[in-house]
Amino acid sequence: MLQVPFIRENKTTVLEGLAKRSFANAEALIDQVLTADENRRATQVSLDNTLAESNKISKEIGALYKSGKAQEANRLKEQTGQLKDSAKELSDKLTEITAVLDQLLYQIPNIPHASVKAGSSEEDNEIVFSEGAIPNLGKNALPHWELAKKYDIIDFELGTKISGAGFPVYKGKGARLQRALINYFLDKNIAAGYTEVQVPHLVNTASATATGQLPDKDGQMYHSTVDDLYLIPTAEVPITNMFRGNLVQESDFPICVTGYTPCFRREAGSYGAHVRGLNRLHQFDKVEIVRIEHPNNSYTALEGMVTHIKNILRALKLPYRILRLCGGDTGFTAALTFDFELFSTAQDRWLEISSASNFETFQANRLKLRFKNKEGKSELAHTLNGSSLALPRVLAGILENYQTEQGIQIPEVLIPYTGFEFID
């Protein structure tokens, strides 16, 4: 979340940034934050003064007892009792005001980077890069859900029987291709300097709040109410929370972590080809990269993450493009996001397959993730994350773009992982 001193000292900048997002009622909410902060600071001063006065009188009482002035000491003890009651009331009031302030801050998204353009939807996003030739598959090309059925590699009906829509069952070479992609992505990330971890697939409320999923995306997460745990929507949540509350050294940067997890997301019900097959799922696999960076280097690191994802897609020989998201389409916690989209030739449309984002200090402030700078003072670190990659739409793109009359050809770089060259 945004830091209150930053809001207080840069109100105009904050409002201009929120305007890029088309964020409603921004000024009223910011004014509420500033009022609550004034009350918090005033209450803190009153509490500090009350405690200081109480401590001062307590010392006087001790001196009076030593000098035999018990009657005067007892009168002062009554006064300290009143001061303790006042301190208790002020402390309770401070806790209440701080809670209100936090709830207000939780409602405010991150301020977009200067390069982010104003906009209200994906229609306003900017295409900043594209690469790869779109293959000519001919008029008989099939979408991936029909290919999956034809070659019996993904069973959507069986998944619906077991769990419901959005939970496919991968079979035979489909399951092996899925596993090959996971291993290939992890190997590429490890070779690029990321440390692999295996993390829990359920997180507590503190973890989901720290990375910004709560309260913003409460309705989109699966919640185990008995244990008050949330199924993760992305590995970003548990991986980033590995560093919650940490004070790292400047020499520790960059901290680079990768991990594979299944991801779980509740989606509003919708119909049509754009959500068919693997296009939108409740459970899917994804390999994630997370970086903890010095603020001075985070945007250079973001460029490096974008280049890394480019290289993976280039090796898979899939046509893709990169978009810089506008303010209205940028995620709640992000300052700058680049989306990668893969062209689905059989569907004749672009499918989002990855995002790379810099959150600056927004997550770190919630995480209380700091580092010691060269002067010995603590600062908030910057956090970044990216998908490298989300599997369902990559798999869909491979099935559709690599289909031939003989079957589905496997990208060359994946053959050592699959152990086969064709699905037929």
N, C-alpha and C positions, 0 to 999 in steps of 0.2 A: 504494500500500500504506500501511498505518498507520505512523505514526512511532513509533519505539521509545520516545522520552521520553514520548509521550502514553500509550502502553500502561503504561509503568512508573509513571506518576503517576496513572493513572485505571483501574487494573485492574478495579475493581468495575463502572465504567461500561461498559468494553469487554465484560465478560462478560454484563452485562445486555443490551447491544445484540446480541451474538451469540445470546443466548437468544431474542430476537425472531425471529431467522432459523431457529430450531431447528437451530443449527449444532452438529454432534456433536463431542465431545471438545474443546470450547473451552478448558476450564480447563487440561487437560493440555498443549495446544498453547501457550497463553499462558505457562504455567510454563516450557516449553522455551525460548520466546523470551527470557524474563527471565533464565534461567540462561545462555543463550548470550551475551546482552548483558553480563552480569556478567563472563563470561570474556573477552569482547572488550575491555571497558574495562580490566580488570586487565592483560591482555596489552599493551594500548596504553600503560598507565602504565609497565610494565616496559621496553618498547621505548624510550619517551621517556627514561627514566632512564638506560638503557644508552647511548643515543646522546649524552646530555648528558655522561655520565662520560667517554666516548670523546673528545668534543670538548675537554673540560677537560684531559685528559691530553695530547692532541695539542698544545695550547698550551704546556703545561709542557715537553714535549719540545723544542719550538722554542726556548724560553728557555734550556734546559740546553745545547743545542748552541751557542747564541750565547755562553754563558759558559764554554765549553770543557769541559763535563762530559759528554763523549760516552758514557762507560761507564754513567752513570745514565740518560742518554737512551735508550740501547739496551735497558736493562732495562724501561723504561716502554713501549718500542715492542712488546715481547713482550706486555705487558699489553693494549695497544690491539688487537693482533691477536686476542687472546681475546675482547675486547669486541665486535669486528666479527663474529666467528663467532656470538657470542650474539645480536647484533642481527639477523643473517641468520636465525637459527632463530626468533627472536621475530616477525620480519616475515613469515616463511612461515606461522607459526602463526596470526598475525593474519589473513592472507589466507584461510586455511582456515576459521577461526571466522566471519569475515564472510560467507563463501559459505554456510555452514550457516545462519547467521542469516537471510540473504536468502531462502533456500529455505523456511524456516519462515514468514517474513512473507508470501511469495507464496501461502501456503495460507489466509491469514486474509482473509475478505471485509471490505468496508467496514462501519462501524457505522451502523445506520439512524438517520435523523433522529427527533427526539422525537415527531413527529406520526405516525410509522409504527407501525401496530399489529402485535402478535405474530401469527404465522400460519405455516402450513406449506405452503400451496398456494394456487392461484388462487381456491379456494372462499372464502378468507378476505379477499379484496380488498374494498375499500369503493367503492361508487359515489358519487361526489361531485358529478356534474353530468350532465345529459342534455338533449338538444335535438333538435328535428326530428320531424315527424310521419312515422310509418311508413305508406307508401302501401298501399292495398288493391288488389292486382294481380289478384285473382280466382283461381279454381281452376286456370286454365291457365298460370299463371306458370311460367317455366322457370329453372333454375339457370344460372349464367353459362357453364358448360362446354357446355351444350346450345345456348345462344344463340350461343356462339362457333362451333359447328359449323353451326348453321342459317344464319348470315350469313357464314360462311367468313372470319372475322377473326382467329381464333387456332387454330393446328393443333398439338394436343398429340401426336398420333401421329407427325407429321413430326419434331417435336423429339426424341421417343423414338428414332426411326430415326437421327437425326444424332448425338445425344449420350447419350440415356437419359431415363428419367422425370424430370420436374422441370425440363425445359429447353424451354419452349414456343417456337413460331415465331409471331410476330405478322405478319399479312398485311393488305394493303390499308388499309381504314379502321381496322382494329384497330391497325396500326402507326402510322398517323397520329394516332389518339387517344392512343396511348402517348406519342408525341413531344409532342403538345399538352399533356398533363399535366406532363411534365418542364419544358417551357418556362414553363407557367403557374406552377408551384410556384417555379421559380427567379426569375421576375419578381416574384412576391409577396414572396419573401425579400429580394431586392435593394431593393425599395421600402421594406422594413422596416429597412433599414440594414445588411444583411449584404453582405459583399464576396464575389463569386463567384470560385471557383478551380477549376481542373482538376488533378486529382492522379493519381499512379500507382495502378494497380489491383493491384499486388503490393507487398508491404512486407517488410522484413527482420525478423529475430527481435527485434532491439532495439525496433523500432516496435510489433510485436505485443505485446511484453512491457510496454512503457510504458503502453499504454492498457488493459491487463488481459486481453487475449484469451489470452495465454500466461502461465502454463501452464494456466490454468483451462479454456479451451475448445480445447485442442490438438486433440482428436479431431473437433471440429466444423469445422475449417478445412481447405481444400484446400492441400496443401503440395507445392511444386515442389522435390523433394529435391536435384536436381542443382545448383541455384543457391541452395538453402536460402532460398527466398522463399515467402511465403504470399499466396494470393489473398484480397483484403479481404472481410470479412463485412459491412462497412459503411464509408461514407466517413469516419465518425468517426475511424477509425484513422489514415489518412494525413493528414487535416486537422489533427487534434490534434497529431500528431507534427511538423507544421511548426514547432511552438514548443518541441520537446524541447531541453532544455539552455539555453533562453533566459533572460535576465534582462531583464524588461520594466520600463518606468517606470510609476508609478502613474497618470500622465497618459494612458497608452495605453489604459486601460480605458474602455468595454468593447471587447474585441476580438471582432468578430462575423464569421463566415465561413460561406458556404454552398457546396455543391457537389453535382453529380450524378455518380453512378457506378453501374455494375452492381455487384451484391453476390453473393458466392458462399458458400454454406453447405451443408456436408454434414449431412444429417438422417438419423436412424435410420429404417429402413424401417417404414412403417405403412400401413394400408389403411382405406378407408371414405370416406364423403362429406366428412368434416372435412378430408381432405387432397386431395380431388379438384380438378381444374382448377387455378386460380390460388391455392388456399388455402395450399399449401405448396410452395415451389420451391427448387431448388438454385441457380438463377441468377435474379435479379430486379433491377429498377431501383429506385433510391431517391434522393430529394433530401434532403440532411442540413443541419442548422444546428448550428454549434458556437460556443460562447462561452467566452472566457477572462475571468474577472471578479475584481474585488476581493472578498475574503471577506465584507466587510460588505454587499455588494450582490447576492450570488449568488442568494439566495432571491427577492428582488424580480425578478431577471432570469429566474428559473424561471417565476414567475407570468406574466411578459411573454411567454415562449415558449409557454406554455399558451394564453394569449389569442390569440397569433398563429396557432397551429394551429386554434383554434376558428374564427377568422375565415375561414380557408381552407375549412373544412368547411361553414361557414354559407353561404359564397358558392356552393359546389357544391350546396347544398340537399340534403344527405344526412343522414339520422338517425344520431346518434352519442351516445356517452356517454363519460364520463371516470372512470377508476378510480384510486384511490390504492393502490398495491400494498402488500400486507402484507410483513412481514419475510422470510418464506420464499419469496416470489415476486419479491422485489426482486433485480435483477441483482447479481452479485458485486462490482462496482466502485461501485455507486450507493449514495448515502445516502437519496435520495428519488426515486421514479419515479411519474409519472402516465402511465397507458396510455390511449390513445384507441381506442375500439371502434366500428366501423361496423355498423349493422344490415343484414344481408343478408336482404331480404324473401323472396326465392325459397327460400333455405335455412332461413329462420326461425331464424337464430342470429346472434350477435354475432361479428365478426371484428376482431382487433387490427390496427390500421393505423398506429399511431404510438406512440412513447414519448418523453417528455421527462424528462430526469434531471439531477440535480445530484450530482456526484461529490465535491464539496468538495475536499479536498487529496489524495484517494486516488490519482488519476491523476497529479497534479502532483508528488507525491513520487517516483513512478517516473520521470516525465519530467524531474525536476530543473528544473521551470518555476517561476521565482521573480520577484518584483518588489521594487523598492526602495520602502519606505514613507517617510513624511514625515520620520522620524527618521534615514533613511539606512540602515536595516537591511533585510536581505533576508528576505522571507516567501514561503511557498508560495502561489501563486494558486489559485483555484477554477476547475474546468472543468465545463462543462455541454454536453449535446448533445440533439438531438431530431430526429425524422423529420418532414419537412414536404414531401412525405409518401412513404411506401412505396407503390409503384404497384400491385402485383398486386391487392391486396384493394380498393383504391380503384376500380380499373378493374372488378373484379368487382361492386362495389356499384353503380357507374354502370350497368353492363349490366343488372343485375337490377332495380334500383329505378326505372330510367328506361325499362323495356320497355313497349311498347304493342302494340296489335294491328297497327299500321302498321309497326312497327320500333322501334328504340332511339333515343329522343330524346337529343340532346346537351345537357348543362347549358349554360345561356345564356352563362356566363362563358367557356366553352371554345370557343364557335363561332368567335370571331376567330382562334383558334389552329388549329382543325381545318379550317376552310373549308367545313364542311358541318354541317347541322342534324340529319340522321338517318342511322342505319345501317339500310338496308333491302335 
